[in-house]
Each structure stands twice: as C-alpha cells, then as structure tokens.
C-alpha cells in the first residue's frame, strides 16, 4: 500500500503526481481553464485563502467517503448501461453543485491533497476510453461544446466555484484524433489529468505478465509523445479486471521503460474511503458508474443511488474543514483514522 504522512506532508505524491511541472500545474488550477477557446498562458494564483473556520460549525468529516464517478460515452440515444445523454451529464453536474460537491483530480485524492472550501465535499470525475463524445477540438482550437469537457467548462463559467477538472483515462486512439497530440496538450494546459488505461483496453486478467506491461507502457507512450514531461500516476483497470499478478497494475517494465502508479481505480462499486481513513487502499479505489435513479426493482448502485444514499446519511460523506493543515472529524469517527494522518488529526 502506498503511504503518505498526513495532510500537511501530502506533497510526497504531489511531486510525482503533478502533470507536467509544479509551476505549470499551479498555474493551470488558476488560469483560464473555464474558457472554451485556446488555453491562455499560465499565470500565478494570487487569490487569498479564506480564514480558517471552526470544523464543528461546518460539520467537517474528513474521514468520510468520496464519490469517484465514472463516465464513458455521452450520446443522445443511449444504448448501453455506460451511456449517458448530454442532458444527463448537465443534470448530474448541477446536482453535485447544489449538494455541495466540488471536483478534485484522481491524483489529488490519492495524494490526500483535497483542497475544497469548508463545508464542501470532494467528488472525482473520471472518464474512461478517451471517446470522441468526451472531448474534441473544433478546427479553430476551441473545445466542442456538446462534449463532456465542453459541458463541464460551460458549467464552470456559470458556477465559478465549481472547478472544471477531471481525470481522463486514455487508450491508444485518444478522442479519435490520430495521435491526439493537440488534444492531449490542450487538456494538460487546462489542468485536466491524463491517466493510464492500457493501449487497447485490454482485459488484464486474461493477459500474460509481459503483455500486461507492454499494454501499459505503450499506452503511456501515446500520452508522453504528445506531452513529453507528463507524469502519469494513476491508472484505471479496463473492465475493472486486475492482472493475475496484481502488482503489475502498480509497477512494471517493458522495452526498457518502467512505470509506477500511485493509485489504481476499479470500475464500479461504491464511494471511495477517505485517503486519511484506515480503509483507504490506493491500489483498489472503487468508482461509481454514472447512472439515473432506479426505476424500480433492484437498485443499480449507480451515481443516483449513491448520491441519494449520501443525501440521506450526510454523516457518511467527506466534508472539508477548509484547512489543508489538518484532518478534521467528529470524535466519534476516531477509530477510522489511518496512521498516515495521525500527525495532523483534529478531532472535535
């Protein structure tokens, strides 16, 4: 299990998890990522942080669970359980916003670098398979507005405190754009995270050890050809299927090139434990399939089901204290605290 030393010292993973360089990523989180045109040059973030608040006043619980939502294809005519319509996606973003969720990246969850306002909750938006419905560029370099990323950018323009970030797990034909160089570069400039998903969406449980490593290395090369300094530190298992040797999902070598991932994400299950919880396993992080409310019968255990559940049981969800220097939680939650966060724990 990958270790870290609490909320203050989470930069151990940030240094390996930032996308290009620390300077670029700091700028990307503050610059024009809400624009649908060509990305502006990075600028320094100067907005002051609000003063700390009493954790009890916002019912902070940084040992609560975090929804990691999984999307695949947006289409006006869904034909499979992983399809959602553009209007579905817009409605889900609005629900997340109204319910106090604010996006963070997958790598930030893994590193424990969760920086959302006091009283708000993190949510991770992930997109598998780098489909053309998720993101593409128009001939003039703008993001096509009816793609998932286009919708997210537009939503952020009307809801400025909803940070427009997501993690995209990329295969060998990113966004059906040949090499995808311009597309991948643009996503990185805007502050999005690129993650590993193998070259050909291979079922790693049915793949020999050498081919597992080949799939992952060649998938990484697709991204690093476009962004040479890219550091990819999270991966999503195709079909949620780990290799026979689970360690190869984390680290391996092929053709003289190695890889090491700090976080490995599953396909669909339940909300993820807090990274400060003893239950958090960065190599087995559950995700939730985006899905509509159940129409009756057995629950789908999709996003609507789990968001409904967390609405009914708000004490279960991660609620930020707004202070990255501490991990705050009610005293009754003390038993859930992982040893890696003990030094910054703040029970109330």
N, C-alpha and C positions, 0 to 999 in steps of 0.2 A: 504494500500500500504506500502511496506517495505521501510523505509527511510534510507538514508546514508548521510554523511556530506561532500561530495566532494572527490576529487581525492586524497588528502593527507590522509584523515581520513578513507579511504576505508577499513582499517584493521578491522573495526567492523564486517564485514561479512567474511573477510578472516579467522578470528579466529574461526568462526563457520563453515566455508566452506572448510577449508583445509581438505584433505582426511584423513590423519592419525594423524600426529603431525606436528607442524610448522617446526621442524628440518627435518623431513623426506621429506616434500614437497619441502622445499628449495633445498634439495639435489637432488630430483627427477627432478627438472626443469633443472638441470645442469649436471646430471650424464649420464650414458650410455644408455639413452632411445632410441638411434638410433641403438642399437645393436639388432640383432635378436636372440642372444643366451641368456643364463640365465642372469638375471639382476645383474650387479656388485653392490658392497656395495656403499651406498650413500657417496658422497664426497661434500665438501663445494664448493660453487660457488665463484670464485675469479676473474673472468674476469671483468675488469673495465668498467664502463659505458662511452659511448662517451660523449663529452661535449655538452651542450645544443645548439640548433640551433634556428635561427630566425623563428618563426612559419610561417611568411608570405613567407619565402623562399621555404617552402615545401607545401604551401597552406593548412596548418593544418586546420581541421574542426572536432573537437571532439564532435560536436553536430550532426554529420551526421549519417546515418543509417549503420547497421551492418548486413551482411548476416549470418543467422544461418541455415546451410544446414542440411537436414535430409536424412539419408540413412537407408535402411532396408537390402536388400539382394543383394549380388553380385553373378551373375551366368552367364555362357557363353551363356545361352539361356533364355533371359528374357521372362517372360510370364505374368507379371502384371506391372502396372504403377509404382510401387515402386521398381522394379528390375533394376539394372544396371549391365553391364558387368565389369569384372576387368579392361579391357582397357578403358571403360568409366571413371572409377574412376581415373585411372592414368592420363587420359587426363584432367579431371577436376582439379586434383591437380596441374598439370603443368599450366593450365590456371590461377588458383588462384595465383600461384607463379609469373608468368610472369606479371600479372596485379597488383602486389604489395600487395597481401593479405598475412597475416601471422596468424597462428592459435592461438586462446586462448580458454580456457575452458568455459563451460557454467557458472560455478560458478564464474569465473573471470568477465564475462560480467555482471552478476547480481550484483556483489560486486563493479563494477566500477574499478576493478583492471586490466586495459588494459595497458599492457606494451609491445608495439611493437615499432620498430625503427621509427625515424622521417621520415615522408613521406609515411609510410606504413599504411595499413588498417587491422583491425582485421577481422577474419572470425571464426565462431564456427562450428566445425564438430561434428554432433551428429549422433548416431547410435541407432536405436530402436530395441528391442526384443531380444538382445543378441544371434543372429543367428550364426551358425557354420561357415557361409561364412564371417562373420566379423572378427572372431578371433578364433584361436585354437592353442594348443601346440602340437608339434611333440613329439614322445617318448623320445627324447634326451633333451627336455625342450626348444627347440628353437621355435620361432613363425613360423607357416606355412606361407611360403612366398606369396602364392596366396590369402590369406585372406586380408580383407581391412586393418587391422592393420599391417600385414606383408608388404603390398604395401606402406603404409604410412611410416613405418620405413625405407624401402629401398629408398623411395623418399627423405627422410631427409638425408640419407647418401650421396646422390649426390647433395643435395641442403641444406647444413648445416645450413643455416639461416632460414630454414622452420622448426619450432619447431614441433616435432612429438607428438602432443597431440590431444585428442578428448574426448568427453563425451559419455559414453555408458549407455543407459537406459535398465536396466536388468529386466528380468522376472524370473519365478521360475525354469527354466531349462537352466541355463546360458551356452550357447555355446554347448549344448547337451553333457555336460561333467559331468553328475550326479550332485554332489554338486557344481562342478565348483570351488573347493577350490584353487587348484593350479593356475587356470586361473585367478580368481579374484585377488588373491595375486600378481600374476605377473603383471597384469595391473596396480595395485596401485603402485607397486615398480617402474614401468616405468613412472609414472606421469600422467596416464590417470585418468579421473574422472568417478566414478560409480554413476549413478542416478537412481531414483525410477521410475518404470513403471508398478506397481502392480504385484501380484503373477501370475495371469493367463491372463493378458492382458484384463482385464475386462472393459466393457463399463460402465463407472461410471455414466453416465446419466441414465442408466437403473437399477441402483443398489441402494438398500436401504442404509440409512446412516450408520448403523452398519457394513454392508458388505463392504462399501467403505473403512472404517477404517481398517477392517480386511484384505482386499486385500493389502492395503499399508503397514501395519505393517508386515504381513507375507512376502511380497516382500522385505522389508528391512532386515528381519531376514535371508533371503538367503544370503545377502551380508555380514552381520555382523557375521554370523557363520564362514565365511572364513576370514574376516578381522575384528576382534573384536572391534578395536578402530576406525573403519570407521565412518566418519561423512558425511551423505548424505544430501545435502542442496538444490538440485534441483530435479524436477520431470517432466516427460513428460506425458501428458494425453493420454492414449490409444484412438485411433480414434479421438483425439482432443476433446473428449467429457467430459465436466466438470460434477461433480455431481450436483444434484438439489440444494443442499446447497453448493455453490461454496467454502465456507470457508473450507470445509473438504478436498479440494485439497491442502490446505495450512497447516492445522494443525488438529490434532485429536488424539484419544487414543483408543486402543483396547487391551484387555487382559493385562492390567496394563502397557502397553508400549505406549508412546506418540511419535509423530513425528511433526516436523515443517520444512517446506521448505521455503527457501528464494526466490526461483524462480520456476515458473510453466510455462512450454512450451507447445505451441499448436502444431498442426500437419502441416499445410501447408498454407501459406498465402503470406507474403511479408517480406522484410528485417525488422529487429527489430530496433526500435528507439535507439539512444544512451542512455546509462544509466544516462547520465548527462542532458538529454532532459526532458522537462516538459511532453512530450508524453509517457515517459517510464513507463510501468506498469509491475513490476516484476512478477505479478501473471497472466499475459496474454501476454507472449512473443511469437511473431509469428516466425515460421520457414518456410523454403523454401524446397520443395521437390526437390531432385536431379533429373534432367530430361534433356534430349537432347534438342537441338534447335527445334523450331516448324517447322513442315514440310509443313505448310500452314493452312489456316483456322483460327480458334480461337486460341489465344495464350494459352499455357499450364500453364503459370505463375509458371514454374519450375525454376531451378537454371540457366539454359542457358538464359532464358528470362530475369531474373532479373540481371544477370551479364552483359548481353548486355545493359540493360537499364542503369546500373550504369556506364558502359563504355561511353555511350552517354551523361550522365549527371554526370560527376565526382564530381561536386559541392555538390551532394546529399550524397556522401558516407563519412563515418568516416575516417579521415586522421589524423594520430597521429603527435603530436609535438615532440615526443620522450622524453618528460619530465613529469614524473608522478606527479610532484608537481603542475602542472597547467592544466586547461581545456581551450585549445586554440581554437579560432574560429574567422571567419571574423565578423566585427562589424554588418554587415547586418543580421547575424544569431542570434543576441542578444535575440530576442523575444522567441526563442526556449529554452533558458536556464532554467533548472529546479532549484528550490530554494535550493535543496540539494547541488548543485555545485557552488552556488553563491560566496562562500568564496574563491574559487580557480580559478575563471573565469579570462581568459586573452583574451580580445577582441583586435583585431588589425585591 
